[in-house]
Each structure stands twice: as structure tokens, then as C-alpha cells.
Amino acid sequence: MEVMCMVSCGRYTRPHFNLLLLIILQFGLHTVDGVWPLPQTFTSSAERYPLSPQALYFVYGSQSAAQQGCSVLDAAFKRYFSLIFPDYTSGNGVLRFSDGKPFIVEVSVDRDDCEGYPNEDSSERYNLSVCAGQASLNAQTVWGALRGLETFSQLVYEDDFGTYFVNKTEIDDFPRFQFRGILLDTSRHYLPVKAILKTLDAMAYSKFNVFHWHIVDDPSFPYQSSTYPDLSSKGAFHPMTHIYTQSDVRRVISHARLWGIRVLPEFDSPGHTLSWGKGQSDLLTPCYSGSTPSGTFGPVNPVLPSTYKFMGRLFKEVSSVFPDSYIHLGGDEVNFACWKSNPDVRAFMQKMGFGADFTKLEAFYMENIMNITLALNKTSIVWQDVFDYHEQRSSLSVVEVWRDGCYLCEVRRVTKAGLRVILASPWYLDKPGPTHNWARYYTVWPLAFKGSEEQKKLVIGGEVCMWGEYVDATNLTPRLWPRASAAAERLWSDEKQTSSVDKAFPRLQEFRCKLVRRGIQAEPLYVGHCKHEYQGL
Ligand SMILES: *[C@@H]1O[C@H](CO)[C@@H](O)[C@H](O)[C@H]1NC(C)=O
């Protein structure tokens, strides 16, 4: 049986299948219905195999480095069983007895990396072969195996009589970009932990792999620091109910890990820090009106040694709480008016020879913060403002491009300086808008700038931003989905195969119904219906 399968579906015959695929695509007979984002290479045929909840088994391959007891895969097998048979696990389904023929999904990974965390170098490549009444999934890492299980779950469909099937399929898949993120802002509105966990689930369905947690900002400081507990007890909207305790944070990180998602914390400074000042006196710059303090505060005070001592201790804590090797340091939208008004800051400028150029002061501040995180072995990400201001660029490593306008011009400049780029500008999804403009987020071409191959390689990915001014747990999900999925396909799939909005539309509609079926309140794209409408009211 196994040999037969190798011969008829394995790599020996792949060239053949690719040819067949070309023909299929040409005549539009079959597409990979409902797999979103589109896999890099695939073939499928009309040969199909029935599946039933009584006889679907996920097993570890005998040659696999990960054997029984791999926490990531064990948890994934359970989750995907429920996702494939939603009625069965919710108790709504009619229990039908299968003919007893088991359908086995054999999962093999080259590396036994079950206990670790996904990181910037983790391979997410997988090969999925559904053939002769069984499936085999091979990946280099458990993170790749997770992506393959997601694809497998999307291949399974139910006919009108409630029987589940999966067609004969061969897929070789890997992401186009390594960094595919979603930013949530928990400062402008507090998001309950449950809302974050649910977003992580939905992210995995679209193969996103980074949760950028913009955890604090001007309006509130919900992160409960063990070193500086006053930051949240005085700076959160509420010191008990609107905070993230250390155990909340651990819960988010471990939930994300089980989906192969990295958690990237952002502690944005020196601007966007008003809430920090409530729990930490002398941290913010006192603004002056004429020769007297006005009673208001500006950005972090860059002239006091105590500032860097505080930041050093805070980032030391943050670096050990969040396992990811990246940390986001912000550095955007610093308002210089307060610094300008303060006589101590002006004296410092003089002493340092900065003249009247406050961008030099910001660069000086960021340089100090980046040195702190560098010493903690973290790779720092900053918003593009820091690149724009920074003369000495050697200490920068990853720049996130967010400003509107000619963002590809900025991508070109940053990569020309030899720095890595994450692109966010075209994916500000917090701005409300009709769902049908999902195509705006789809027709983005991140590498369409003049530059060398080396420059293009420096574009490590992109990010959907969901800022929180107008977003809380009531509208987060429909505002994100399915529009974020459009960005997800742009970041995962081959650009040439996914350049047509018209071709993508029916597949995205089907995927959106799949999200709804999984309990995600994804907005409709246009007139139509799902076989299973949203029931979670
Ligand atoms: C799966 O098989 C059925 C019939 O066996 C066919 O109608 C359908 O088009 C196939 N789907 C794909 C994606 O090949």
C-alpha cells in the first residue's frame, strides 16, 4: 500500500502532475477550492476519500524526529480534529457509523523542536500528500507541520448528506515572506485576554506567524511589571480589571506558541508614553510655558541618567518575560515642542553640540535604548521615524515602514542602507471601511521597487495594524477578518499566481465562510450566503 502510494503520488511523478496542473489551471476545471492563502504548488484531482470522526487518526511518522508526546503536535491534533468536524465535537452532529476504514494522517518532522518557540529562522515549509485513502505530511519543523495541518483541515469538505471528503492532493508549500504579523493595540482600548486568544486562533487559520503586541501607549499602561508595579497600578485604565498580569502574558505566549506564532512586544518610547509618567515620577519631560513648568509632560526625558537606569531595568524584565529574539522599541511621532520648551533639555543640547536639531536628540535617546536591548541579546525593531532621523545607522537592524504616501520609496531607501524592512503602510485595517475594499489590501506589491536582489531579500515581511482608537472587543474581529486574510495571502503566496482579484474573490468568500463556521465573526464580502451561517449569538 505504502509503495503504491509513493509510486502514484510521491515525488517520482511530480513533474507529470505539475504539467497536469498547468492544464487544469488553463481550463479552469479545478482550483484548490477554499485553501487560503494559496499554496505555492499543488495538484488535485477528482479522486476523493471519505473521512469520518470515528476513523480519523493523526499519527507520528516512524521516521519522524518528534515521537509521541510532542506538546505542539498533540495539541494541534486535538484542535484540528474539532475544526474538521465542528458538529461532532459540539455535540450537534448525527453520529453516523463509518464503514470502519481508518483515514490516517501521518505527520513527520525532521527536527524535534517541540519544546521551543518559533523564531525568525524557523522553516514553515511542508509537503502534504493525500493519496490512496491516507495523508502524509512532512515538514522540517513542528511549525511547518502546523501550517500543513491547517491546509489539510481546509481541504476537507462536507457534501449535502453530511459526509466528509478529501480529494487526492499533492502540495509543496512555503511562505514567500518570513514575517507575517498582526498588531493589536491594548492601550487605547483594553482587550480582554480572551479576545487576544481568539485573534491568535484566527491568525493561524490565515497562516500569520507574528503577534505584535502594542501593549502600552499614551492612554493606558496595562502591562503589570514585576519590577515597576506602579506603572500599571497608576497608569492602567483600572489597576485590577484592565491589566495584563504576568500570568495573562504567559498565557498569551503559550497559546501563541501552540499555533506557531511569535509574540513580539512593543514598548514604544520616547513619545507615546504619557501613561508611563503616572507610575514613574521624573521619567517624562516637564513642559515649560515661558520660564515656569506648565504642569504638563512631554516625551521621556532624554537628559537624565535615571531615565536610562529605569529603561535598563524595565527592558531586562521584558526581555526575560517575552522569549522572542525581537523587541519593538517604537520611536515614532515624537513631538519636539515640549523638549524645546524645557531649559534643561536645551542646555543638554548645547553641551552635546546638537544645535537646534531635536532629531539628533531623539537619535541619541534611541541609540541608548538600542544599546540596552542589544546587551540583552535582542534584535530591535523601530518605526521608520528612527531611520529617518538617525545619522549613525549601524545600530539599526529592522525598520518598520508605516507612513502613507510613497512607502515603496522608503522601503527602497531602508534596504539600500542594508537594513531589514517590515512593511505596514498599506495594511492599516483599523480605519473603518466597506468590506469590499479587501482588494486594496490584496493588490499590494511589496517588492515593486527598483533595487538589487540583495535589497529585495531585506524585505522580511509585512504587518496588518489594528490601532485601538475606535476598536475594542466588540468590533475587533469583524474589522480584522476577512480583510487581514487578503494581506495574509499577499505575504504567504506566490505573487504571480495570486495577482487577480477576480480569481481570488470566490476563494476568499469560501474561506470567509470557513472562518464563520469556526466561530470567527468575519464580515461578509458581498451578497451571498454560507452553508452554515454564524450561530454564536
Ligand atoms: C473533488 O472531487 C469531486 C468529485 O470527486 C470533484 O467534483 C471536485 O471538483 C474535486 N475538487 C477538487 C478541488 O479537485
Ligand as a Chemical Component Dictionary entry (heavy atoms), coordinates in Angstrom:
data_LIG
# 
_chem_comp.id                   LIG 
_chem_comp.type                 NON-POLYMER 
_chem_comp.pdbx_formal_charge   0 
_chem_comp.three_letter_code    LIG 
# 
loop_
_chem_comp_atom.comp_id 
_chem_comp_atom.atom_id 
_chem_comp_atom.alt_atom_id 
_chem_comp_atom.type_symbol 
_chem_comp_atom.charge 
_chem_comp_atom.model_Cartn_x 
_chem_comp_atom.model_Cartn_y 
_chem_comp_atom.model_Cartn_z 
_chem_comp_atom.pdbx_ordinal 
LIG C1 C1 C 0 -13.012 16.753 -5.653 1  
LIG O1 O1 O 0 -13.676 15.668 -6.185 2  
LIG C2 C2 C 0 -15.010 15.925 -6.628 3  
LIG C3 C3 C 0 -15.662 14.679 -7.140 4  
LIG O2 O2 O 0 -14.990 13.517 -6.831 5  
LIG C4 C4 C 0 -14.993 16.984 -7.708 6  
LIG O3 O3 O 0 -16.308 17.303 -8.084 7  
LIG C5 C5 C 0 -14.274 18.234 -7.174 8  
LIG O4 O4 O 0 -14.169 19.177 -8.210 9  
LIG C6 C6 C 0 -12.901 17.861 -6.677 10 
LIG N1 N1 N 0 -12.266 19.029 -6.089 11 
LIG C7 C7 C 0 -11.020 19.378 -6.378 12 
LIG C8 C8 C 0 -10.517 20.569 -5.664 13 
LIG O5 O5 O 0 -10.320 18.790 -7.161 14 
# 
loop_
_chem_comp_bond.comp_id 
_chem_comp_bond.atom_id_1 
_chem_comp_bond.atom_id_2 
_chem_comp_bond.value_order 
_chem_comp_bond.pdbx_ordinal 
LIG C1 O1 SING 1  
LIG C1 C6 SING 2  
LIG O1 C2 SING 3  
LIG C2 C3 SING 4  
LIG C2 C4 SING 5  
LIG C3 O2 SING 6  
LIG C4 O3 SING 7  
LIG C4 C5 SING 8  
LIG C5 O4 SING 9  
LIG C5 C6 SING 10 
LIG C6 N1 SING 11 
LIG N1 C7 SING 12 
LIG C7 C8 SING 13 
LIG C7 O5 DOUB 14 
# 
